[in-house]
């Protein structure tokens, strides 16, 4: 049993669990699934400001912060007690391409030569962590949601604006992966 | 006044004690475990997805949408109430141009970091401590959006 659990879980198991988050939050407390809002609540809670966008009672939305703290905790538990001892299995074509672009470490979930405290003090590491994070935070808020709020919750509720947003996420991701990443990795 | 276009507005009229929020912590924890175990937090899985070289992430998102869709339809058809007795209301998303511009910008960032906001939290928990920098940068990005919101097209 534990052996099965410690192996990587297949997509259909993960998909069912993530999909069930939608009714779980609705049934537990009439909450709509969405994660990027937590970043806004953190701004409202931690950065004192007169900006109207952050002037609201974030405490009424604190369930969202409990949820993301739970996600952090879940990440810890999985990595501590259920982790897969084997190296990641990465598609051959992706691995070959990334190798040619200069990625060295393929053992973990993230390449340590791009994402680590040592790498952070290089131009490449700085771009991948700081610029990447900025685009995620800025873009999700402008779009009014991320993969959870638009792609999963919004599409589940048959919202066409969420379909537009999801397609734009994919367009941005494909453009960056094919045309931007090879250059950024060469920095 | 919460801006209804971008914030969650289905707040409850009843004030609940803080510990009633612990159930969301538990759902979040399960969600985080799944993210790590299905390698959704992996930068490599996101690269594979955007390069169309693996089905994994399409399978995850596709299955999640189908399960979510069926669930929402059942909840709506049965006019289900939450366990606290509230009628479940799901607000429609209103279209604005931010979903296009912001969506593309988020997509660019998603490919770079290999993480949308959910996986960022799971990555930090899983011990990738440098992601704290990515996370703080994402909070800053959100703040910058709030600061210049009036000047951006919507």
Interface residues (C-beta under 8 A of the other chain):
Chain A: X5 X8 X9 X10 X11 X12 X13 X14 X15 X16 X17 X18 X19 X20 X21 X22 X23 X24 X25 X26 X27 X28 X29 X30 X31 X32 X33 X34 X35 X36 X37 X38 X39 X40 X42 X43 X46 X47 X49 X51 X53 X54 X56 X57 X60 X61 X62 X63 X64 X66 X67 X68 X69 X70 X71 X72 X73 X74 X75 X76 X77 X78 X79 X82 X83 X88 X90 X91 X93 X94 X95 X97 X98 X106 X109 X110 X111 X114 X115 X116 X117 X119 X120 X127 X128 X129 X130 X131 X132 X133 X134 X135 X136 X137 X138 X139 X140 X141 X142 X143 X144 X145 X146 X147 X148 X150 X151 X152 X153 X154 X155 X156 X157 X158 X159 X160 X161 X162 X164 X165 X166 X167 X168 X169 X170 X171 X172 X173 X174 X175 X176 X177 X178 X180 X181 X184
Chain B: X1 X2 X3 X5 X6 X7 X8 X10 X11 X12 X18 X20 X21 X22 X23 X24 X25 X26 X27 X28 X29 X30 X31 X32 X33 X34 X35 X36 X37 X38 X39 X40 X41 X42 X43 X44 X46 X47 X48 X49 X50 X51 X53 X54 X55 X56 X57 X58 X59 X60 X61 X62 X63 X64 X65 X66 X67 X68 X69 X71 X72 X74 X75 X80 X82 X83 X84 X86 X87 X88 X89 X90 X91 X92 X93 X94 X95 X96 X98 X99 X100 X101 X102 X103 X104 X105 X106 X107 X108 X109 X110 X111 X112 X113 X114 X115 X116 X117 X118 X120 X121 X122 X123 X124 X125 X126 X127 X128 X129 X130 X131 X133 X134 X135 X136 X137 X138 X139 X140 X141 X142 X143 X144 X145 X146 X147 X149 X152
